[in-house]
Amino acid sequence: MPELSPVLIEQRGQIGHLTLNRPAGLNALNLEMVRLLHRQLLAWAEDSTIRAVVLRGAGERAFCAGGDIRSTYDSYLAGHADAADAFFSEEYALDACLHAYPKPVLAIMDGFVLGGGMGLGQGSSIRVITERSRLGMPETAIGYFPDVGGSYFLSRLPGELGTYLGVTGQHIGAADALYAGLADHCLDSSQLASLDQLLDQFDGYDSSLQEQISQLPACDLPAPELASLKPAIDLHFSQPDIAAIRASLAREQRPEMVDWAHRTLDIIDSRSPLAMAVTLELLRRGRALPLADCFALELHLGRQWFEKGNIMEGVRALLVDKDKQPRWQPAHIDQLDPAAITALFAGFER
């Protein structure tokens, strides 16, 4: 029996469907998948019989839980440093293609939407989530920084929400994703069959795909937690550096914010200090950069990161040995060298 493709490609009526097909691996992207997606998107952009494209993940657990960083880690250990550069370069090109795509792209972001999955989803023009969705850019947990355009879309969230999400790597649910502007519609997962029926009937003329989706019953969600936390997030995460952010959180005394501040301190203390510091600088630079320059800056950092960053140790501790005891370098925020952080950004030309 032939092995199924990691990306399923189908045309139904006037809609092109692309399904990430590695459900056992939470549909994590590898280079083959990136190339299949990009090639098909380019073909459909020129195909007059295709009026819109749908991206989804196989199974109910994940749209896409990121890039297959374990295989990149293994390639680097085997002496193939160029493998990481090829993967990130082509992944960013795919994401850039989505941002500029000339036809509507609907991302059905059911389940986990992390890292590389966010790159696909945030590049899409229509972003649908469900009550099962969990969105996040968790890169600092493995000693990396938010990429796939994260320096663009996180830095443009209201206030310091993007800084908070990028530095801590926290996941958020559907209500918070809508509040932050990381999704357009939330449908109950039971409505996904109705969405497919709508897509099969779409003719591209009577009304826009966005309008038709908005007429489906919305998901019943609780109030967004980020709405109540935003004043504290804006205060603490606007501080000038990671040490100042941590100190500001430690000073939090408002009864309704103390527990959250303590939880956030615990998260910060578990993350790579270097990755958090670079993330903070990256997001602040990203606010003033166009999308193409954000991708270029992320690639500039990524090309140095396997040698100078903490990603190899983070992947070892969380995904390989799974001891969950990463030995970050430097180990503590107060040991960060501002000159070393600046040096990572040196040489980047817009």
Secondary structure as UniProt FT lines:
FT   STRAND          7..12
FT   TURN            13..14
FT   STRAND          15..20
FT   HELIX           23..25
FT   TURN            26..27
FT   HELIX           31..45
FT   TURN            48..49
FT   STRAND          52..57
FT   STRAND          62..64
FT   HELIX           69..77
FT   TURN            78..79
FT   HELIX           81..99
FT   STRAND          105..109
FT   STRAND          112..114
FT   HELIX           116..123
FT   STRAND          126..129
FT   TURN            131..132
FT   STRAND          134..136
FT   HELIX           139..142
FT   TURN            148..149
FT   HELIX           150..153
FT   TURN            154..156
FT   TURN            159..160
FT   HELIX           161..168
FT   HELIX           174..180
FT   STRAND          185..187
FT   HELIX           189..191
FT   HELIX           192..201
FT   HELIX           209..214
FT   HELIX           225..236
FT   TURN            237..238
FT   HELIX           242..250
FT   HELIX           255..270
FT   HELIX           273..286
FT   TURN            287..288
FT   HELIX           291..308
FT   HELIX           311..315
FT   HELIX           316..320
FT   HELIX           333..335
FT   HELIX           338..345
FT   TURN            346..347
//
